[in-house]
Amino acid sequence: MSSAQQVRRRQQYLEELAAASLGALSGQAGWAYRGRRLSRHAQALPLRTPHLRLEEDDCTLDNYRAVSDAIALRLLHTNEALHLAARPALPETRLIYDLLEQLRVEALVDPDMPGVKENLARRFTDWCLAFYHAGLTETSSGILIYSVIQSCWSRLMACAVIHETEDYIETTRASFYQALGADMAGLRRTRFDQAAYQQHALSISLWLEQELAESLEEQDGEEEDDSDARQRFALFLENEDEEASLLEEQAASPLPSHRRGAPEELLPYQVFTTAYDRELEPARRMRAALLDEYRQALDTRLAEQKINVRRLARQLARHFSSPQREGWHFGEEEGIIDGRRLSQVISSPAERRVFQRERWVPEASAQISFLIDCSGSMKVHGEAVAMLIEILTRALDMAGVPTEVLGFTTGAWNGGRALKDWRRAGKPARPGRLNEVQYLIFKPASLAWRRARRHFGALLKADLYREGVDGEAVQWACSRLADHASAGPTGAPAKEGARRLLVVISDGSPCDSATNTANDEQYLDSHLKQVVAQQTRSGRQAILGLGVGLDLSAYYPNQLIIDLERTLDNALADEIVHHMALACRHQGKKK
């Protein structure tokens, strides 16, 4: 595994731990990191305070845990409506105001939770020192902001300022003591009363805003240099409140955001033409000799893998089967008395095998579909994906769980015939999807693994991989999964409560150059997020994203980063099975 993939896997592990910790502390379920941002039920939570921001390559458990603890305290102790009602409009003032509120809730940590208190203090101290060592305190604005924050934190926590910078900020602290002394003293005194506290916090924020404005007026020509600290300090926000609102809006609405042109408006996802869309079986469109050659190459590579398929099948059976009553065990030494054997008690008093017990056998109670991204970037992973699918479908077949293997690509690069039709029509604005999609069926649910394994060789065909329209493909796969589940894999009615799981194997975001050029660049991305959110909320099936070396949490709430550059082994298989079971643990209970 490459170092970059190791970092991503480590981050995913820490994010899962941090989300679980946040849920436990706050008493609210549904927390997860999506695209490196903390979200609950697909709605992003704005951090608002810079010391809670994690770097892209941060893999420290202490930092993740500190962020979880801080957010949990905010959820428990902050009245959001009250906080937003008095929130200043200017970014710099708002930033200080938000930071003071976050420090207030961190000062309310339970004395019986010393670990949480230590995590929060360490995180804040590390951020302050990073701010100092980055040179942001070398200007008058920077040292003023830093000194005010340090002083407020010291008063709230009833502790000394950071020792390393204590002498450095002493003069600045003395300069604003008369103006802010009363408000700073009031911070700790009113920390249990949010309404009273925010009056002091607002007063400090507004005073700081006025001082910074006067400082810039005095500097004139040096304004740009002196304001650098403020700009870099406030850069963290990056309009995260607006981004969070947009994400919530997208999650609540079936219409994707369309930001090209003015005025902005919400438009339904649309397709310019479906005349060239196809649903086909790639194996039937290949020469038999070529398919056999690919199949032989797969068999050779599979022999080198290190996965115990029978062991994997037993694991899958435990997760995706439920006990079903099937008659009785007779001649048992305990259980329910078998009336037909009572005569033996008289004729053979020593005979004890006169009981019967119910016989229960495991029976598959799930339907699983695999959807493979066959876009151009997945071409290099074709063989590895084929081996992974082969192993999983074989194990699921042994466990009695019906499976379906699907794929999606486009019929051409850069739009093909659909783009030509659009040009002939005069290039109308906002045409929607501009390509001819191809939906691929490698193994239908009604076909057993042994009969379908030859078809997996088609995944090695290089010209199969073009571009990808993920959102529509997920919709198509979910509709097939629902149809097969309602009818059963062999045409019989499906068992009540049977779980359904769609596993998407992809290496990134949707990509279709013609569609992206004629529409918003986020057009396909937004649609995929909409589809996954809607399908997940419906409860008809669970969805798991397997990211080939990439984090897919921006699209799939349930996701796992997998490394297909190494030999497949039991550890990877166990991890995939665990996440498959986790994704649909409660799906069967939903109506």
C-alpha positions as CSV (number, residue, x, y, z in Angstrom):
1,M,0.0,0.0,0.0
2,S,1.4,3.4,-0.9
3,S,2.1,6.0,1.7
4,A,-0.8,8.2,0.4
5,Q,-3.2,5.3,0.7
6,Q,-2.0,4.5,4.2
7,V,-2.7,8.0,5.2
8,R,-6.2,7.8,3.8
9,R,-6.9,4.5,5.4
10,R,-5.6,5.8,8.7
11,Q,-7.8,8.9,8.4
12,Q,-10.9,6.8,7.6
13,Y,-10.3,4.7,10.7
14,L,-9.8,7.8,12.9
15,E,-12.9,9.5,11.4
16,E,-15.0,6.4,12.3
17,L,-13.7,6.5,15.8
18,A,-14.2,10.2,16.2
19,A,-17.8,10.0,14.8
20,A,-18.6,7.2,17.2
21,S,-17.2,9.2,20.1
22,L,-19.2,12.3,19.1
23,G,-22.4,10.2,19.0
24,A,-21.7,8.7,22.4
25,L,-20.9,12.1,24.1
26,S,-23.7,14.1,22.4
27,G,-26.4,11.4,22.5
28,Q,-27.1,11.9,18.8
29,A,-26.7,9.2,16.2
30,G,-25.8,9.6,12.5
31,W,-22.5,11.4,12.7
32,A,-19.9,10.7,10.0
33,Y,-17.1,12.5,8.1
34,R,-18.1,13.1,4.5
35,G,-15.4,14.6,2.3
36,R,-13.3,15.4,5.4
37,R,-16.2,17.4,6.9
38,L,-18.2,16.4,9.9
39,S,-21.8,15.7,9.0
40,R,-25.0,14.3,10.5
41,H,-27.5,12.6,8.2
42,A,-25.7,14.2,5.1
43,Q,-25.9,17.7,6.6
44,A,-22.5,19.3,7.1
45,L,-21.8,20.9,10.5
46,P,-19.9,24.2,10.3
47,L,-16.9,24.1,12.8
48,R,-16.7,28.0,12.8
49,T,-13.6,28.0,15.0
50,P,-10.1,27.7,13.6
51,H,-8.6,25.5,16.3
52,L,-11.1,22.7,15.4
53,R,-10.0,22.6,11.8
54,L,-8.0,19.4,11.0
55,E,-5.3,19.4,8.3
56,E,-5.8,17.3,5.2
57,D,-3.0,14.9,6.3
58,D,-3.8,14.9,10.0
59,C,-3.6,11.3,11.3
60,T,-3.4,12.0,15.1
61,L,-6.0,10.3,17.3
62,D,-5.7,13.1,19.9
63,N,-6.7,15.8,17.4
64,Y,-9.7,13.8,16.1
65,R,-10.8,13.1,19.6
66,A,-10.4,16.7,20.7
67,V,-12.6,17.9,17.8
68,S,-15.3,15.3,18.7
69,D,-15.2,16.4,22.3
70,A,-15.5,20.0,21.4
71,I,-18.4,19.6,19.0
72,A,-20.2,17.4,21.5
73,L,-20.0,20.1,24.2
74,R,-21.3,22.6,21.7
75,L,-24.3,20.4,20.9
76,L,-25.0,19.9,24.6
77,H,-24.5,23.4,25.9
78,T,-25.2,25.9,23.1
79,N,-28.6,27.2,22.2
80,E,-28.0,27.6,18.4
81,A,-30.9,29.9,17.9
82,L,-29.8,32.2,20.7
83,H,-26.2,32.2,19.4
84,L,-27.2,33.0,15.8
85,A,-29.6,35.7,16.8
86,A,-26.7,37.9,18.1
87,R,-24.0,36.8,15.7
88,P,-22.2,39.7,14.0
89,A,-22.2,40.2,10.3
90,L,-18.6,41.0,9.6
91,P,-16.3,37.9,9.2
92,E,-13.6,38.9,11.6
93,T,-16.0,39.9,14.3
94,R,-18.1,36.8,13.8
95,L,-15.0,34.6,14.0
96,I,-14.0,36.0,17.4
97,Y,-17.6,35.7,18.6
98,D,-17.9,32.1,17.5
99,L,-14.5,31.3,19.0
100,L,-15.6,32.7,22.4
101,E,-18.8,30.6,22.4
102,Q,-16.8,27.5,21.7
103,L,-14.4,28.3,24.5
104,R,-17.4,28.8,26.8
105,V,-18.7,25.3,26.2
106,E,-15.2,23.8,26.6
107,A,-15.0,25.5,30.0
108,L,-18.1,23.5,31.0
109,V,-16.6,20.1,30.7
110,D,-17.5,17.7,33.5
111,P,-14.8,17.4,36.2
112,D,-15.4,13.7,36.0
113,M,-14.0,13.7,32.4
114,P,-10.4,14.7,32.8
115,G,-9.4,13.1,29.5
116,V,-11.8,15.3,27.6
117,K,-10.5,18.4,29.4
118,E,-6.9,17.4,28.6
119,N,-7.8,16.8,24.9
120,L,-9.3,20.2,24.5
121,A,-6.5,22.0,26.3
122,R,-3.9,20.2,24.2
123,R,-5.7,21.0,20.9
124,F,-6.1,24.7,21.7
125,T,-2.5,25.0,22.8
126,D,-1.2,23.3,19.7
127,W,-3.3,25.6,17.5
128,C,-2.1,28.7,19.3
129,L,1.6,27.7,19.0
130,A,1.1,26.9,15.3
131,F,-0.4,30.3,14.9
132,Y,2.6,31.9,16.7
133,H,5.3,29.9,14.8
134,A,3.7,30.7,11.5
135,G,4.6,34.3,12.0
136,L,1.0,35.5,12.2
137,T,1.7,37.5,15.3
138,E,4.5,39.6,13.8
139,T,2.1,42.4,12.8
140,S,0.1,44.7,15.1
141,S,-3.2,43.1,14.0
142,G,-1.9,39.6,14.4
143,I,-0.5,40.2,17.9
144,L,-3.7,41.9,19.0
145,I,-5.9,39.1,17.8
146,Y,-3.6,36.5,19.4
147,S,-3.4,38.3,22.7
148,V,-7.1,38.8,23.0
149,I,-7.8,35.1,22.3
150,Q,-5.1,34.0,24.8
151,S,-6.4,36.3,27.5
152,C,-10.0,35.1,27.1
153,W,-9.0,31.5,27.2
154,S,-6.9,32.0,30.3
155,R,-9.8,33.8,32.1
156,L,-12.4,31.1,31.1
157,M,-10.3,28.1,32.0
158,A,-8.8,29.8,35.1
159,C,-5.3,28.9,34.1
160,A,-2.2,30.7,32.9
161,V,-1.6,31.7,29.3
162,I,0.7,29.5,27.3
163,H,4.2,29.8,28.8
164,E,6.1,29.9,25.6
165,T,4.4,33.2,24.4
166,E,3.6,34.7,27.8
167,D,6.4,37.3,27.7
168,Y,5.8,38.0,24.0
169,I,2.1,39.1,24.5
170,E,2.5,40.8,28.0
171,T,2.8,44.3,26.6
172,T,-0.2,43.9,24.3
173,R,-2.3,42.4,27.1
174,A,-1.6,45.3,29.3
175,S,-2.7,47.8,26.6
176,F,-6.3,46.5,26.4
177,Y,-6.8,45.5,30.1
178,Q,-8.6,48.7,30.9
179,A,-11.0,48.4,28.0
180,L,-11.7,44.7,28.2
181,G,-11.0,43.8,31.8
182,A,-14.6,43.9,32.9
183,D,-15.9,41.9,30.0
184,M,-13.1,39.3,30.3
185,A,-13.9,38.9,34.0
186,G,-17.6,38.5,33.1
187,L,-16.8,35.6,30.7
188,R,-16.0,33.1,33.4
189,R,-18.7,34.5,35.8
190,T,-21.5,34.0,33.2
191,R,-20.2,30.9,31.5
192,F,-23.3,28.9,32.7
193,D,-25.7,31.5,31.3
194,Q,-25.3,31.7,27.5
195,A,-27.5,34.9,27.1
196,A,-25.5,36.8,29.7
197,Y,-22.2,35.5,28.4
198,Q,-22.8,36.4,24.8
199,Q,-23.2,40.1,25.8
200,H,-19.6,40.1,27.0
201,A,-18.4,38.0,24.0
202,L,-20.1,40.4,21.6
203,S,-18.6,43.4,23.4
204,I,-15.1,42.0,23.1
205,S,-15.6,41.1,19.4
206,L,-16.9,44.6,18.5
207,W,-14.1,46.3,20.4
208,L,-11.5,44.2,18.5
209,E,-13.2,45.0,15.2
210,Q,-13.0,48.7,16.0
211,E,-9.3,48.5,17.0
212,L,-8.4,46.5,13.8
213,A,-10.2,49.1,11.7
214,E,-8.4,52.0,13.3
215,S,-5.1,50.2,13.0
216,L,-5.6,49.8,9.2
217,E,-6.5,53.5,8.8
218,E,-3.3,54.5,10.6
219,Q,-1.1,52.1,8.5
220,D,-2.4,53.4,5.1
221,G,0.3,52.2,2.7
222,E,1.2,49.2,4.9
223,E,-2.4,48.1,5.1
224,E,-1.9,45.0,2.9
225,D,1.0,43.7,5.0
226,D,-0.7,44.4,8.3
227,S,-4.0,42.9,7.3
228,D,-2.3,39.7,6.2
229,A,-2.7,38.1,9.7
230,R,-6.4,38.8,9.8
231,Q,-6.9,37.4,6.3
232,R,-4.9,34.3,6.9
233,F,-6.6,33.9,10.3
234,A,-10.1,34.2,8.8
235,L,-9.3,32.1,5.7
236,F,-10.3,29.0,7.6
237,L,-13.9,29.8,7.3
238,E,-13.9,29.6,3.5
239,N,-17.7,30.3,3.5
240,E,-18.3,27.1,5.4
241,D,-21.6,28.3,6.6
242,E,-22.8,28.9,3.1
243,E,-21.4,25.5,2.0
244,A,-23.2,23.8,4.9
245,S,-26.5,25.5,4.0
246,L,-26.0,24.4,0.3
247,L,-25.4,20.8,1.4
248,E,-28.5,20.8,3.6
249,E,-30.5,22.3,0.7
250,Q,-29.3,19.7,-1.7
251,A,-30.0,16.9,0.8
252,A,-33.5,18.1,1.3
253,S,-34.4,18.8,-2.3
254,P,-34.5,16.3,-5.2
255,L,-33.1,19.1,-7.4
256,P,-29.4,19.6,-7.9
257,S,-27.8,22.9,-7.6
258,H,-27.0,24.6,-10.9
259,R,-24.6,27.5,-10.4
260,R,-23.7,28.5,-14.0
261,G,-25.4,31.7,-15.2
262,A,-27.5,34.2,-13.4
263,P,-29.7,34.3,-11.5
264,E,-28.9,31.1,-9.5
265,E,-31.7,28.6,-9.5
266,L,-32.5,25.0,-8.8
267,L,-33.0,22.9,-11.9
268,P,-34.1,19.3,-12.1
269,Y,-31.5,16.8,-13.3
270,Q,-32.3,16.1,-17.0
271,V,-31.0,14.1,-19.9
272,F,-30.8,15.7,-23.4
273,T,-31.6,12.4,-25.2
274,T,-32.0,8.7,-24.2
275,A,-32.1,7.5,-27.8
276,Y,-28.6,6.0,-27.6
277,D,-28.7,4.6,-24.1
278,R,-28.1,0.8,-24.0
279,E,-28.3,-2.0,-21.5
280,L,-26.1,-4.9,-22.6
281,E,-24.1,-8.0,-21.5
282,P,-20.5,-7.3,-22.5
283,A,-19.6,-11.0,-22.5
284,R,-22.1,-11.7,-25.3
285,R,-20.5,-8.9,-27.5
286,M,-17.0,-10.4,-27.3
287,R,-15.3,-13.1,-29.3
288,A,-15.5,-16.4,-27.4
289,A,-11.7,-17.0,-27.9
290,L,-10.9,-13.6,-26.4
291,L,-13.2,-14.1,-23.5
292,D,-11.7,-17.5,-22.8
293,E,-8.2,-15.9,-22.9
294,Y,-9.2,-13.3,-20.3
295,R,-10.8,-16.0,-18.2
296,Q,-7.7,-18.1,-18.2
297,A,-5.6,-15.0,-17.2
298,L,-8.0,-14.4,-14.3
299,D,-7.7,-18.0,-13.2
300,T,-3.9,-17.7,-13.2
301,R,-4.0,-14.6,-11.1
302,L,-6.6,-15.9,-8.7
303,A,-4.4,-18.9,-7.9
304,E,-1.8,-16.4,-6.5
305,Q,-4.3,-14.7,-4.1
306,K,-4.4,-15.5,-0.4
307,I,-8.1,-15.6,0.4
308,N,-9.7,-18.6,2.1
309,V,-13.0,-18.6,0.2
310,R,-14.7,-21.2,2.4
311,R,-13.9,-19.2,5.5
312,L,-15.2,-16.0,3.8
313,A,-18.4,-17.8,2.9
314,R,-19.0,-18.8,6.5
315,Q,-18.6,-15.2,7.6
316,L,-21.0,-14.0,4.9
317,A,-23.5,-16.6,6.0
318,R,-23.4,-15.4,9.6
319,H,-24.0,-11.8,8.5
320,F,-26.5,-12.3,5.7
321,S,-28.5,-15.4,6.8
322,S,-31.2,-15.8,9.4
323,P,-32.3,-19.1,11.2
324,Q,-35.3,-20.8,9.7
325,R,-37.2,-23.6,11.3
326,E,-36.9,-26.9,9.5
327,G,-38.6,-29.8,11.3
328,W,-37.3,-31.6,14.4
329,H,-34.3,-33.5,15.8
330,F,-35.5,-36.8,17.2
331,G,-33.9,-39.1,19.7
332,E,-32.3,-36.3,21.8
333,E,-31.4,-36.6,25.4
334,E,-33.1,-33.3,26.3
335,G,-35.7,-31.0,24.9
336,I,-39.5,-31.7,24.5
337,I,-40.7,-35.2,25.3
338,D,-41.5,-37.2,22.1
339,G,-44.9,-38.9,22.8
340,R,-44.1,-41.7,20.3
341,R,-41.1,-42.8,22.5
342,L,-42.9,-42.9,25.8
343,S,-43.1,-46.7,25.6
344,Q,-39.3,-46.9,25.6
345,V,-39.3,-45.3,29.1
346,I,-41.2,-48.4,30.4
347,S,-39.4,-51.0,28.4
348,S,-35.9,-49.5,28.8
349,P,-35.8,-47.3,32.0
350,A,-32.2,-46.4,31.3
351,E,-33.1,-45.1,27.8
352,R,-32.8,-41.3,27.8
353,R,-33.2,-40.5,24.1
354,V,-36.9,-39.8,24.2
355,F,-36.9,-36.1,23.5
356,Q,-37.1,-34.0,20.4
357,R,-35.8,-30.5,19.6
358,E,-36.6,-28.0,16.9
359,R,-34.2,-28.0,14.0
360,W,-33.1,-24.6,12.7
361,V,-31.0,-24.0,9.6
362,P,-29.4,-20.8,8.3
363,E,-31.1,-19.4,5.2
364,A,-30.1,-16.4,3.1
365,S,-32.0,-13.3,4.0
366,A,-30.3,-10.7,1.7
367,Q,-29.8,-9.7,-1.9
368,I,-26.6,-8.1,-2.9
369,S,-25.7,-6.2,-6.1
370,F,-22.2,-5.0,-7.1
371,L,-22.0,-1.9,-9.3
372,I,-18.6,-1.4,-11.0
373,D,-17.5,2.0,-12.3
374,C,-16.1,1.3,-15.7
375,S,-14.8,4.8,-16.4
376,G,-11.4,5.3,-18.0
377,S,-9.5,5.7,-14.7
378,M,-10.7,2.3,-13.6
379,K,-9.0,0.6,-16.5
380,V,-5.8,-0.1,-14.6
381,H,-7.8,-1.7,-11.8
382,G,-9.9,-3.9,-14.2
383,E,-8.1,-7.2,-13.3
384,A,-8.0,-6.5,-9.6
385,V,-11.7,-5.6,-9.6
386,A,-12.5,-8.8,-11.5
387,M,-10.6,-10.9,-9.0
388,L,-12.3,-9.2,-6.1
389,I,-15.8,-9.7,-7.6
390,E,-15.0,-13.3,-8.4
391,I,-14.0,-14.1,-4.8
392,L,-17.0,-12.2,-3.3
393,T,-19.6,-13.6,-5.6
394,R,-18.2,-17.2,-5.2
395,A,-18.3,-16.9,-1.4
396,L,-21.8,-15.4,-1.4
397,D,-23.0,-18.1,-3.7
398,M,-21.6,-20.7,-1.3
399,A,-23.4,-18.8,1.5
400,G,-26.7,-19.0,-0.5
401,V,-26.9,-15.2,-1.0
402,P,-28.1,-14.2,-4.5
403,T,-25.9,-11.6,-6.2
404,E,-25.9,-9.5,-9.2
405,V,-22.8,-7.9,-10.9
406,L,-23.4,-4.7,-12.9
407,G,-21.3,-2.0,-14.4
408,F,-21.7,1.4,-16.1
409,T,-19.8,3.4,-18.7
410,T,-20.6,5.5,-21.8
411,G,-21.0,4.5,-25.4
412,A,-18.4,7.1,-26.5
413,W,-15.9,9.6,-25.3
414,N,-16.8,13.3,-25.2
415,G,-20.5,13.0,-25.7
416,G,-20.7,10.9,-28.9
417,R,-24.0,11.0,-30.8
418,A,-25.8,12.8,-28.0
419,L,-23.4,15.7,-28.2
420,K,-23.8,15.9,-32.0
421,D,-27.6,16.0,-31.7
422,W,-27.3,18.9,-29.2
423,R,-25.1,20.8,-31.6
424,R,-27.5,20.3,-34.4
425,A,-30.3,21.5,-32.2
426,G,-28.5,24.9,-31.8
427,K,-26.8,24.2,-28.4
428,P,-29.7,25.0,-26.1
429,A,-28.7,26.1,-22.7
430,R,-28.5,23.7,-19.8
431,P,-29.0,20.5,-21.8
432,G,-28.4,18.1,-18.9
433,R,-26.5,14.9,-19.4
434,L,-24.9,14.9,-22.9
435,N,-23.7,11.4,-23.6
436,E,-24.9,7.9,-24.4
437,V,-24.8,5.7,-21.3
438,Q,-24.2,2.0,-21.3
439,Y,-25.4,-0.2,-18.4
440,L,-23.5,-3.5,-18.2
441,I,-24.8,-6.8,-16.8
442,F,-21.9,-9.2,-16.0
443,K,-24.0,-11.5,-13.8
444,P,-27.8,-11.4,-13.4
445,A,-29.2,-12.3,-10.0
446,S,-30.8,-15.5,-11.5
447,L,-27.5,-16.9,-12.7
448,A,-25.3,-18.9,-10.3
449,W,-21.7,-18.0,-9.9
450,R,-20.4,-21.1,-11.6
451,R,-22.3,-20.3,-14.8
452,A,-21.5,-16.6,-14.7
453,R,-17.7,-16.7,-13.8
454,R,-16.7,-16.8,-17.5
455,H,-18.4,-13.5,-18.0
456,F,-16.1,-11.8,-15.5
457,G,-13.3,-11.9,-18.0
458,A,-15.1,-9.1,-19.9
459,L,-13.8,-6.7,-17.1
460,L,-10.4,-7.1,-18.7
461,K,-11.5,-5.6,-22.0
462,A,-9.7,-2.2,-22.3
463,D,-12.1,-0.5,-24.6
464,L,-15.0,-1.1,-22.2
465,Y,-13.8,1.8,-20.0
466,R,-14.8,5.3,-21.1
467,E,-16.6,7.9,-19.0
468,G,-19.1,7.5,-16.1
469,V,-22.4,9.0,-15.1
470,D,-22.7,7.6,-11.6
471,G,-26.0,9.0,-10.4
472,E,-28.1,7.5,-13.1
473,A,-26.2,4.2,-12.7
474,V,-26.9,4.0,-9.0
475,Q,-30.6,4.7,-9.7
476,W,-30.6,1.9,-12.3
477,A,-28.9,-0.6,-10.0
478,C,-31.2,0.2,-7.1
479,S,-34.3,-0.3,-9.3
480,R,-33.0,-3.7,-10.5
481,L,-32.2,-4.6,-6.9
482,A,-35.8,-3.7,-5.8
483,D,-37.3,-5.6,-8.7
484,H,-35.3,-8.8,-8.0
485,A,-35.9,-8.5,-4.3
486,S,-39.7,-8.2,-4.7
487,A,-39.8,-11.2,-7.1
488,G,-37.0,-13.2,-5.6
489,P,-33.9,-14.3,-7.5
490,T,-35.8,-17.3,-9.0
491,G,-39.1,-15.6,-9.6
492,A,-40.6,-16.6,-6.3
493,P,-41.7,-13.9,-3.8
494,A,-38.9,-12.7,-1.7
495,K,-38.9,-13.4,2.0
496,E,-40.3,-10.6,4.2
497,G,-37.6,-8.5,5.8
498,A,-34.9,-9.5,3.3
499,R,-32.1,-7.0,3.3
500,R,-30.8,-5.4,0.1
501,L,-27.4,-4.0,-0.4
502,L,-25.8,-2.2,-3.3
503,V,-21.9,-2.2,-3.3
504,V,-20.5,0.5,-5.6
505,I,-16.8,0.0,-6.6
506,S,-15.3,3.3,-7.9
507,D,-12.2,5.4,-7.8
508,G,-13.6,8.9,-7.8
509,S,-16.3,11.3,-8.8
510,P,-18.5,11.2,-11.9
511,C,-16.9,12.4,-15.0
512,D,-18.4,13.1,-18.4
513,S,-16.5,15.9,-20.3
514,A,-19.4,16.9,-22.6
515,T,-21.9,17.2,-19.7
516,N,-19.4,19.1,-17.5
517,T,-18.7,21.5,-20.3
518,A,-22.3,22.3,-21.2
519,N,-23.5,22.4,-17.6
520,D,-22.3,23.2,-14.1
521,E,-19.0,21.5,-13.3
522,Q,-20.7,20.0,-10.2
523,Y,-23.8,18.9,-12.1
524,L,-23.0,15.1,-12.1
525,D,-21.5,15.3,-8.6
526,S,-24.6,16.9,-7.2
527,H,-26.9,14.4,-8.9
528,L,-24.9,11.5,-7.4
529,K,-25.2,12.9,-3.9
530,Q,-28.9,13.5,-4.4
531,V,-29.5,9.9,-5.6
532,V,-27.5,8.3,-2.8
533,A,-29.2,10.4,-0.2
534,Q,-32.7,9.7,-1.6
535,Q,-32.1,5.9,-1.9
536,T,-30.6,5.7,1.6
537,R,-33.5,7.7,3.1
538,S,-36.0,5.4,1.4
539,G,-34.8,2.4,3.4
540,R,-35.4,0.1,0.4
541,Q,-31.7,-0.8,0.3
542,A,-28.4,0.1,1.9
543,I,-25.5,1.5,-0.2
544,L,-21.8,0.9,0.4
545,G,-19.0,2.6,-1.6
546,L,-15.7,0.8,-2.0
547,G,-13.2,3.5,-3.0
548,V,-10.3,2.2,-5.0
549,G,-7.5,4.1,-3.2
550,L,-9.8,7.1,-2.7
551,D,-12.1,8.5,0.0
552,L,-15.7,8.3,-1.3
553,S,-17.3,9.7,1.8
554,A,-18.4,12.9,0.0
555,Y,-20.9,10.7,-2.0
556,Y,-21.5,7.6,0.1
557,P,-22.1,7.8,3.9
558,N,-21.0,4.2,4.2
559,Q,-17.7,3.7,2.5
560,L,-14.4,1.9,2.7
561,I,-11.0,2.8,1.1
562,I,-9.5,-0.4,-0.4
563,D,-6.1,-1.0,-1.9
564,L,-6.2,-3.2,-5.0
565,E,-2.5,-2.7,-5.8
566,R,-1.5,-5.5,-3.4
567,T,-2.3,-9.2,-3.3
568,L,-5.9,-9.8,-2.1
569,D,-5.8,-11.4,1.4
570,N,-8.1,-12.4,4.2
571,A,-7.6,-9.1,6.1
572,L,-9.0,-7.1,3.1
573,A,-11.8,-9.6,2.7
574,D,-12.7,-9.5,6.4
575,E,-12.8,-5.7,6.3
576,I,-15.1,-5.6,3.2
577,V,-17.5,-8.1,4.8
578,H,-17.5,-6.1,8.0
579,H,-18.5,-2.9,6.2
580,M,-21.1,-4.7,4.1
581,A,-22.7,-6.1,7.2
582,L,-22.5,-2.7,8.9
583,A,-24.0,-0.8,6.0
584,C,-27.2,-2.9,6.0
585,R,-27.4,-3.9,9.7
586,H,-30.7,-2.1,10.2
587,Q,-31.9,-2.0,6.6
588,G,-34.1,-5.0,6.9
589,K,-36.1,-3.3,9.7
590,K,-37.0,-0.2,7.6
591,K,-40.4,0.1,6.0
